Every structure is written in structure tokens, then in C-alpha cells.
Amino acid sequence: MGLPVEKIDCCFNGCRLYWGADSDLISCKFCDHPRFKKPPRVAEKRQKTKVSYKKMYYFPLIPRLQRLYASNATAHDMRWHSEHEVEQGVMRHPSDSLAWKHFNQIHPDFAAESRNVRLGLCTDGFQLFGQSGQQYSTWPVIVTPYNLPPWLCMKEQYMFLSILVPGPKNPKDKLDVFLQPLIAELNHLWDVGVNTYDISKKQN
């Protein structure tokens, strides 16, 4: 599909990512665990590529959001949240909720452009090998665009895998370490924005 993916080295103990300003570090600043595995003595001379103890996968969000506006199948539906008829006393979509309306009141400039994207985020861990094999849990972080109508926004194809947090253990209170690339991208979208072509309106 031509969508990018980033492999990011991280501390074996989940303390930090080797990313951004820390991308050149060779050990963790918090626990001092080395970043790379020491190659076996026999392979020491032949092995040119260093192998990290642990890495996470990050799937950038912006290109996938832009795809929604580049497709005739979804571009018009990305405005559904502001154009649909609201039935008094019935909530069939998050846009019908008081929280959504309160957000619109606090950020009127953002709310004025119906194509600005509203996102939901969730995560949960699962065992890769079930109950019978090795105990190893991994944590996918899913981002969902709530601009879409209710019959689309909960469909699998619109639930975007954004981060794959490696195991083998539950990240617990260190989950925020792995969210850093996503938070940076979301901050960029909020503070700067991204110019995107909307095929349904034939304009940016």
C-alpha cells in the first residue's frame, strides 16, 4: 500500500526509546542497559549490523488520514459527524454527546472546519502464544477517526494500528514511553496541521 513504518530501538527494560534527540545513544540513561546485543565471538568480525535488544514498530498516522480524503469512498463520510441530522435525546455517535459539543465550544476555530479529524485511541495486550506456549504479551495501540459515521468508524479497516509495543511483559506505567512518536505527530497536527487534498470537494 506504500504506507510507511518505522522501527525504533527501545530499552530492554522499557525505560526509553532511542529516538529523536536520543537516537544515537548506545545505552539507557536510566538503567544503563546496553542498546545492542553483543555478537557471539565467532560472528564478531562478520557481523556488520548491530542488533538491538528490543524494538517497537510505529505506523505514522498522517499518511493514513490523508488516504481517507484521497478516496471517493471515504472523503465525503469524513464530514458526516457535522452534517448528519441529530435526533433529540438519542446518541448514536460520539458527535451527539455533550462532551463533543463542549469541545466545540472550547475550540471554535477547530470545530469550524468539519474536515478536521477527531480521533479515539485505545490499547490492550494479548498473549501471542495463547495459554499453552511461552508467556509473551504484546500491546497494539489503535487509533480510530470518529469523523466517520457509526457504521464505518468501528469497522476493522478504519481502526488504524499505530504502535506495536513489544513484550514480553506488560508495559504497565511505562506505556507512555512508547507513545512518544504518536504524541509528537498528534501535536504537529494540532499546532501546525497538514495540507491535504479533499477529493470530494476538489480542494485542499
N, C-alpha and C positions, 0 to 999 in steps of 0.2 A: 504493500500500500504506500510505500515511500515515507512512512511516518518515522521520526527519529526516536532513538532510545539511547540513554546514557548509562554507562556502567560506572559506578562511583565506589571507590575503595572506602571501607569504613573500619573503625577499630574493632578488633576481635571481641572486645567486651561491650561494644555499643556506645562508647563514650563520645565519639565524634565521627565526622565524615572528613575524608581527605578531599576537600572540595573548596572551590573559591580561593580565598587567601591561604588556606592550609593545604592546598593540593600538592605541594612539594614536600611536605613533612614525611619523615621515614619512621616515626614512632609517635605514639599517642602522648599528647601534652598532659593528660590527666592520669593515666595508669602506666605509662611508659612501655606498653606492649608494642613490639615491633610491627610495622605495617606489612612487611613481606616475609614469606616463609624462607627459611634458609635451605638452599638446594642441597640434595644429597652430594656427598664428596665426589662420587663418580660422575655426576652430571654438572658439577660446578663450572667446569670450563666450557661445556657445550651450551648450557642454558643462558640465553641472552635476555629473555623476557622475565622480569620479576613477577612472581605470583603472590598476590595479596592473600592474607588470611581470610578476609571476608569482603564481599562487595554487595551493593544493593543495585537495583535497577530503577531508573527514573524515566518515565514516559512523558515528555513535555506536553503540556495541556494546550497551549496556544494553537499549534497546527491542527489539532483535532476540532477545536471550536471553530476555526476558520473553515474547516471542511463542511460544517453544518450550514454555513452561509453560502458556500460554493455549490451546494447541491439543490436542485429544484425540488427534491423530495422532502427537504427539511427547512429550507430558508424561510418560507412563509410561516411554518409552525413555530419558529423561534420568536414570533411576536404574539403567539396565542395567549400568553399569560396576561397581556394588557388589552387584548381585543375581544376576548370571549365574553359572552353575556353571563353576568353573575346573578344567580338565583338567591333571593333574600333568605337568610337563615340556613343556607346549605353550603358546606365547604367540600368541594370535590377536588381541590388543587391547593397547594400552598399559597398561591396568589390570592385566594379568597380569605386568608387568615388575617387576624388583627395584627400579628407580628409583621407580616409582609407590608401591610398598609402603614404601619408605624415606621418601618424602614423608609418607605417612600416619602413620608413627611419629614424625616430627619435628613434625607439626601435627595432633595427635589431635582437637582441637576442630573444625578444619575438616573432617577426614575423617569425623567422627561424623554429619554431615548429608550424606546421599548426594546431595541436590539441589544442593549447592554445585558450581559449574561449574569443570571443568578445561579449560583452553584450550591449543591449539597455535597457533604463529604462524610464518608463512613469507612470503618475498618473493622476487621475481625480476623482472628487467627484460625488456622486449621492444621490438622496433622496430615502431612503428605503421605505417610505410610500407614494410615489407619491405626487400629488398635493392636495389630499383630506384629508390626515391624518396629524399626528404630524410632525413638521419640524425637521428632523433629517438627517444629511448628514454624510456619511462615505467615506473614501478615500482609495481605494486599490492602492498599488504600484506594478506594473507589471515589471518583468524582462524577456527579450527575448534574447536567444542565436542567434546571427547573423552568426554563423558558418554555419548554415543550409541553404539549397537552398531556393529561394524565395517562392516556392510552399509549403514549410513546416514552415518557421520561423514565418509566420503570422497566422498559424493555432492555434486554441484555446488551444490545448493540449501542445503547446510549448511556451505559454505565461504564465510564472510562477507567480502566486500570491505570493509575497514575504512579504508584510506588509499589515495589515489591520488597518488603522488609525481610532480610534473611534471618534464618534461625541460628542455632537450633532451639533457643529459648525464647520465651515471651519477652518482648522488649520492655514491657511494663512502663515505668516512669521515664524511660529513655526514648519513647516513641517520637517525641518532638525532635530529637536529633535527626531522624530520618526524614522528617517533614521539611527540612530546610530548603531544598531546591523548589518544592512546590510553593512554600510560603513566599520565596523570592519572586517566583513567577506571578503569583496572585497579587503581590504588592506592586509589581510592574504594571499589571493590568489595571489596578485601581488608581495608581498615581499617574501613569503615563497613557495607558491604553494602547491598542494596536489597530492600525488602519486595516479594515477588512472589506472585501467586496461582497455585497449582498446581491445575489443573482436574482432574487425575487423582485427587487426594486431597481435593479440595474444601476446601482450606485454604491459608493463607499459609505 
